[in-house]
Amino acid sequence: MKSTNLLLAASALALLAPAANAIELTFVSWGGAYSKSQQLAYNDPYMAAHPDVTIINDESSPEAVAKLRAMNEAGNITWDIVDVVAADAIRLCDEGLAMEIDFDKDLAAAPDGTPATEDFGDLLVSDCFIPEIVYSTTFGYRTDLVGDTPPTKVCDVFDLKKYPGKRSLEKRPINNMEWALLCDGVPKDEVYDVLATEAGQDRAFKKLDTIKDSVIWWSSGSDTPQLLADGEVIMGSTYNGRLFSLIEEKKQPVAMLWDAQVFDLDGFIIPAGLPDDRKQAALDYVRFATDTQRLADQAKYIAYGPARKSSAPLVGKHADLGIDMAPHMPTDPNNAKNTFLYNYEWWADYRDDLDAKFQAWLAK
């Protein structure tokens, strides 16, 4: 009887204890509509196919570089998969904080057998970066607050006389410095040459000075959509997918200003220095999440273009709204008539210095 009771007790404990092979993956991203699209397209299907895996979401991507530097210094890497923009991936790779990827070995081929290196093509901008989406940072504006002549050019953001009211801009130099120089008369193909000089940086800050008192600065991608929805700003910059959600899903009186939208890439890195079991689990996840079908699936939930060539023909209708998603992509020809191409390598080189200058300018 005693041995039977012990056996029953042991069985009960076994049921309560986590499985020996259970895996927890900490997945770091940006929150909001974007993280929701990843949850639906990648995380939920992955966990369904891998019942032993639990994905824990963290919304720290805006601070990814600083936090990974600190983790590395402390010798305690707690993240497994990190969603970052391309310029941050380049910095992390250069600093040895992200592991290098053997793209054709570690990532799935296209359905027709085309290797990953060909399918991703020129979007493989770093040995450590697995591209996921092409997105843009652009402006939304309140259709009911701009009068009878809605803005058509990015430089309307700097026109306080024609469009009085608050604007929202991201609390960092990226994009703001480029738009400032464009609207101060610098040709598109000369912006980064000018911005590399002290005089060019001063010129950009001087242009931003003209609207500084009318700016609400944002740090999270959800800030501008909320400010627009509340009518606290007349126009503001954010990611095009956030604006899509605000306009099409939430039916707010907001429209897109695609002029001089800044194309960028977002995707995954795996932190360097993970134990082998966590590294292998992270590699298995990114192989799944960045295959042709999964990247196309994400476009059912948010208006970002998939990074694989083979995914583009699979982009169809929004999962809930039933509308065609292609016309809402930043890469659609009607939206991409005047784009600005973000220079990943330039910002990887200049980011730390200009971050410090930008914060000092904000404090004046």
C-alpha positions in Angstrom: 0.0 0.0 0.0 2.8 2.3 0.9 4.6 1.8 -2.4 1.3 2.3 -4.3 0.8 5.7 -2.5 4.3 6.7 -3.3 3.8 5.8 -6.9 0.6 7.8 -7.1 2.3 10.8 -5.5 5.2 10.6 -7.9 2.7 10.4 -10.9 0.9 13.5 -9.6 4.1 15.4 -9.3 5.1 14.4 -12.8 1.9 15.8 -14.1 2.4 19.1 -12.3 6.0 19.5 -13.2 7.0 21.1 -16.6 8.2 18.7 -19.3 11.9 18.1 -19.2 12.2 19.3 -22.8 10.0 22.4 -22.4 11.6 25.4 -24.1 10.9 29.1 -23.5 11.9 31.5 -26.2 12.0 35.2 -25.4 10.9 37.1 -28.5 11.7 40.8 -28.6 9.7 43.1 -30.9 8.0 46.5 -31.2 4.5 45.9 -29.8 1.2 47.2 -31.1 -0.3 46.1 -34.5 3.1 44.9 -35.6 3.6 42.4 -32.8 0.0 41.3 -33.2 0.7 40.4 -36.9 3.8 38.4 -35.8 1.8 36.6 -33.1 -0.8 35.6 -35.6 1.5 34.8 -38.6 4.5 33.3 -36.8 4.2 32.7 -33.0 0.8 31.0 -32.7 1.4 28.6 -35.7 4.9 27.8 -34.4 3.7 27.0 -30.9 0.9 24.9 -32.4 3.5 22.9 -34.3 5.8 22.7 -31.3 3.8 22.1 -28.1 6.9 22.0 -26.0 7.8 25.6 -26.9 6.4 28.7 -25.2 7.2 32.1 -26.8 7.4 35.0 -24.3 6.9 38.4 -25.9 9.0 41.4 -25.0 8.5 44.9 -26.5 12.0 46.2 -26.0 13.1 46.5 -29.7 13.4 50.3 -29.5 16.2 49.8 -26.9 17.6 46.6 -28.4 21.2 47.9 -29.0 21.7 49.4 -25.6 20.1 46.4 -23.8 22.1 43.8 -25.7 25.3 45.8 -25.0 24.4 45.7 -21.3 23.5 42.0 -21.3 26.8 41.2 -23.0 28.8 43.2 -20.5 27.0 41.4 -17.7 27.5 38.0 -19.3 23.8 37.3 -19.1 21.9 37.1 -22.4 18.2 36.7 -21.7 16.8 37.2 -25.2 16.6 34.5 -27.9 15.1 36.3 -31.0 15.3 40.0 -31.5 13.4 42.0 -34.1 15.4 45.0 -35.2 15.8 47.5 -38.0 18.6 46.9 -40.5 20.9 49.6 -39.2 20.7 48.3 -35.7 21.4 44.8 -37.0 24.6 46.1 -38.7 25.8 47.7 -35.5 25.1 44.6 -33.4 26.8 42.4 -36.0 29.9 44.7 -36.2 30.1 44.7 -32.4 29.9 40.9 -32.2 26.6 41.0 -30.3 24.6 39.1 -33.0 25.5 35.7 -34.5 26.3 35.3 -38.1 23.8 33.4 -40.2 24.6 30.8 -42.9 21.6 31.9 -45.0 21.3 29.0 -47.4 21.9 26.4 -44.6 19.9 28.1 -41.8 16.9 29.4 -43.7 14.3 27.6 -45.8 14.6 27.7 -49.6 11.7 29.1 -51.7 9.0 26.5 -52.6 10.6 26.1 -56.1 14.0 25.4 -54.5 15.5 28.9 -55.0 18.1 29.3 -52.2 17.4 31.9 -49.5 20.3 34.1 -50.7 18.6 34.5 -54.0 15.1 34.8 -52.6 16.1 37.6 -50.2 18.6 39.1 -52.7 19.8 42.7 -52.0 17.9 42.8 -48.7 20.6 40.7 -47.0 22.5 43.8 -45.8 24.3 42.1 -42.9 25.8 38.7 -42.2 23.7 38.6 -39.0 20.4 40.0 -40.2 17.4 37.9 -41.5 15.0 40.3 -43.3 11.4 40.0 -42.6 9.6 43.1 -44.0 10.0 46.2 -46.1 8.2 49.0 -44.4 8.2 52.8 -44.4 8.2 55.6 -42.0 5.8 58.2 -43.3 3.1 60.7 -42.2 -0.5 60.5 -41.4 -2.8 63.5 -41.1 -6.2 64.3 -39.7 -8.5 64.8 -42.7 -10.9 66.9 -40.6 -8.2 69.3 -39.4 -6.3 70.2 -42.5 -8.9 72.3 -44.2 -9.9 72.1 -47.9 -6.3 71.6 -49.1 -4.8 68.5 -47.5 -1.0 68.1 -47.4 0.6 66.5 -50.5 4.3 67.0 -49.8 6.5 66.0 -46.8 7.6 69.7 -46.6 4.0 70.6 -45.6 5.1 69.3 -42.2 7.3 72.3 -41.9 4.6 74.8 -43.0 3.1 76.1 -39.8 1.3 78.9 -41.5 -0.7 76.7 -43.9 -1.1 73.8 -41.4 -1.1 75.2 -37.9 -1.1 72.8 -35.0 1.0 70.1 -33.3 3.0 67.5 -35.2 4.5 64.3 -33.8 8.0 63.3 -34.7 10.1 60.4 -33.5 12.5 61.2 -30.7 15.6 60.3 -32.6 17.6 61.8 -35.5 16.9 59.1 -38.1 14.4 60.3 -40.8 14.0 63.7 -39.1 17.4 64.9 -40.2 16.9 63.6 -43.8 13.4 65.3 -44.1 14.8 68.5 -42.7 17.5 68.7 -45.3 15.2 67.7 -48.2 12.8 70.5 -47.1 15.8 72.9 -46.9 16.5 72.3 -50.6 19.1 69.5 -50.5 18.7 67.1 -53.5 17.8 63.5 -52.5 21.0 62.0 -53.8 23.1 64.5 -51.8 21.4 64.2 -48.4 23.9 61.8 -46.8 26.9 63.6 -48.1 25.6 66.9 -46.6 24.6 65.2 -43.4 28.1 63.7 -42.9 29.4 67.3 -42.4 29.1 69.5 -39.3 27.6 72.2 -41.4 25.0 69.8 -42.8 24.0 68.6 -39.4 23.7 72.2 -38.2 21.6 72.9 -41.2 19.2 70.1 -40.4 18.9 71.2 -36.8 18.2 74.7 -37.9 15.4 73.6 -40.1 13.9 71.4 -37.3 14.2 74.5 -35.1 11.4 76.1 -37.2 8.8 73.6 -35.9 10.4 72.4 -32.6 7.9 74.3 -30.4 5.0 72.6 -32.3 6.4 69.0 -32.0 5.3 66.2 -29.7 8.1 63.7 -29.6 7.3 60.0 -29.7 9.3 56.9 -28.7 6.8 54.1 -29.3 5.2 53.3 -32.7 1.8 53.4 -31.0 2.2 57.1 -29.9 1.4 58.9 -33.2 -1.7 56.8 -34.0 -3.0 57.5 -30.5 -2.2 61.2 -30.9 -3.9 61.4 -34.3 -7.0 59.5 -33.0 -7.2 61.9 -30.0 -6.8 64.9 -32.3 -3.8 66.1 -30.3 -1.7 66.4 -33.5 -2.7 67.5 -37.0 -0.1 65.3 -38.5 2.6 62.9 -37.4 5.2 60.4 -38.5 5.0 56.7 -37.8 5.3 53.3 -39.5 2.9 52.8 -42.4 1.5 49.6 -40.9 0.4 51.5 -37.8 -1.4 54.1 -40.0 -3.0 51.3 -42.0 -4.5 49.9 -38.8 -5.7 53.3 -37.7 -7.3 54.1 -41.0 -8.7 50.8 -42.2 -9.3 48.8 -39.0 -10.2 51.6 -36.6 -11.9 53.9 -39.2 -10.3 57.1 -37.9 -10.5 60.3 -40.0 -6.8 60.0 -41.0 -5.1 59.8 -44.4 -1.6 58.8 -45.5 1.0 61.2 -46.8 3.3 58.9 -48.9 5.6 61.6 -50.2 9.2 61.0 -49.2 8.3 57.9 -47.2 11.5 56.4 -46.0 11.9 52.7 -46.9 13.5 50.5 -44.3 14.0 46.9 -43.5 13.1 45.1 -40.3 14.0 41.5 -39.4 15.5 39.1 -36.9 18.9 38.7 -35.2 19.9 36.0 -32.8 22.1 37.3 -30.0 25.6 36.0 -29.9 26.7 33.8 -27.0 23.5 31.8 -26.4 23.9 28.3 -25.0 23.7 25.7 -27.8 20.2 24.5 -27.0 18.8 28.0 -27.0 20.7 28.9 -30.2 19.3 25.8 -32.0 15.8 26.6 -30.8 16.1 30.2 -32.0 17.4 29.0 -35.4 14.6 26.6 -35.8 12.1 29.4 -35.0 13.6 31.9 -37.6 13.7 29.2 -40.2 10.0 28.7 -39.8 9.0 32.4 -39.4 10.9 33.6 -42.5 9.8 30.9 -44.9 7.9 32.0 -48.0 4.4 31.3 -46.7 4.9 32.8 -43.2 6.2 36.1 -44.6 3.2 36.2 -47.0 0.9 35.4 -44.1 2.0 38.4 -42.1 0.7 40.7 -44.9 -2.8 39.4 -44.1 -2.6 41.4 -40.9 -0.5 44.5 -41.6 0.6 46.5 -44.6 4.2 45.6 -44.7 5.8 44.0 -47.8 7.4 40.6 -47.3 11.2 40.5 -47.7 11.2 37.4 -49.9 10.6 37.6 -53.6 8.7 34.3 -53.5 6.3 35.7 -50.9 5.0 38.7 -53.0 2.7 36.7 -55.3 1.0 35.1 -52.2 0.0 38.4 -50.7 -3.8 38.5 -50.8 -6.6 40.0 -48.7 -6.6 41.2 -45.2 -7.7 38.3 -42.9 -10.5 40.2 -41.2 -11.3 43.2 -43.5 -11.3 41.2 -46.8 -9.6 44.1 -48.6 -6.7 43.6 -51.1 -3.5 44.3 -49.3 -1.3 45.1 -52.2 -2.5 48.7 -52.7 -1.6 49.4 -49.1 2.0 48.3 -49.3 4.7 51.0 -49.3 6.1 49.3 -52.3 2.9 49.7 -54.4 3.7 51.9 -57.5 1.1 54.5 -56.6 2.6 54.9 -53.1 6.2 54.8 -54.1 6.3 57.7 -56.6 8.7 59.7 -54.4 10.5 57.5 -51.9 13.6 58.2 -49.9 16.0 55.3 -49.5 17.3 54.9 -46.0 21.1 54.4 -45.9 21.7 51.6 -43.4 25.5 51.6 -43.5 25.7 55.4 -43.1 23.5 55.3 -40.0 25.4 52.4 -38.5 28.5 54.6 -38.7 27.0 57.9 -37.5 24.2 56.8 -35.2 25.9 57.0 -31.8 27.3 60.5 -32.5 24.1 61.9 -33.9 22.0 60.4 -31.2 24.1 62.4 -28.6 23.8 65.6 -30.7 20.1 65.1 -31.2 19.4 64.6 -27.5 21.5 67.7 -26.7 19.5 69.7 -29.2 16.2 68.5 -27.7 17.4 69.7 -24.3 18.1 73.2 -25.4 
